[in-house]
Amino acid sequence: VRVMPNLPAAVGEAAVAYLKSPAVTSEQLDRVLAVIDAVATASFEVQDDVTVDAVTAISGSGPAYVYVLMEVMIETAAKLGIPEADATQLVLATVAGAARYAIDSGTPPSELREAVTSRGGTTEAALNVLADTDWREHFAQAIEAAFARSRELGENT
């Protein structure tokens, strides 16, 4: 069984994908699933290695994407005069709360973003700055680079 967990497994909040070989018995799979269930809040079976590599690029590397965003938010908060300890607490609570709300509400992230964005407001001002860049394309390219590297690493095993 090939399993792709992510760092939040350390706190029982992993997103996990797994690929099982036809040779895996139901007893063996049950043992693997017990381990996955112990560390994951989301798990699913995939049908091929390419999908495992895609999962690697999204959720295996994904925590780093969130952490770099958090770093920028904390650094900017400090520049704006919020003490670093307070900025860190504020950002961590914001990210955790946003994720929890998205999970609990079941609302698509695009709709949640729209709900937070008041016309002419502060969020719209910030998002307009981002819209003036190719950040979405750069971010997609970064994920695609992680996917390509995962494929390369898989070919060498």
Residue, then its C-alpha position, 0 to 999 in steps of 0.5 A: v500500500r502506498v500512502m501519502p499523508n501530510l504533516p498534520a498527521a502529527v496532530g490527528e488532522a492529516a489528509v491521506a490518500y492511499l493506493k493498494s496493490p491487488a496483492v494486498t489482503s483485506e486483513q492487511l488493508d484493514r491494518v493500514l486503514a486503522v493507522i490512517d484513521a488514527v491520524a487522518t480527518a480525510s482519507f480516500e483510495v486512489q487508483d494509480d500512482v499519478t493520482v498519488d503524485a497529484v495528492t503529494a503536490i496538493s496535500g503532501s506539500g500543501p501545509a508548506y503553502v499555508y505556512v508561507l502565507m502565514e509567515v507573510m501575514i505575521e511579518t506584515a502584521a509586525k510591520l504594521g505595529i502588531p507585536e510578533a507574538d500577538a501577530t502569530q496568535l492572530v494569524l494562527a487563529t485566523v487560519a484555523g478558524a477559516a479552515r474550521y468554518a469552511i469544513d463545518s459550513g460545507t460552503p465552497p471556498s469561493e463563496l466564503r471569499e465572496a462573503v468576506t469581500s464587501r464592495g469597496g471594503t478592506t478585503e476588496a482592496a487587498l484582493n484587488v492588489l493580488a488580482d493585479t499580479d499573476w499570483r494564481e498562475h504562479f501558485a498553480q505552477a508551483i503545485e505543478a512543479a511539486f507534482a512533476r518532482s513527485r513523478e520524477l522521484g517515483e521513477n527513481t524508485 
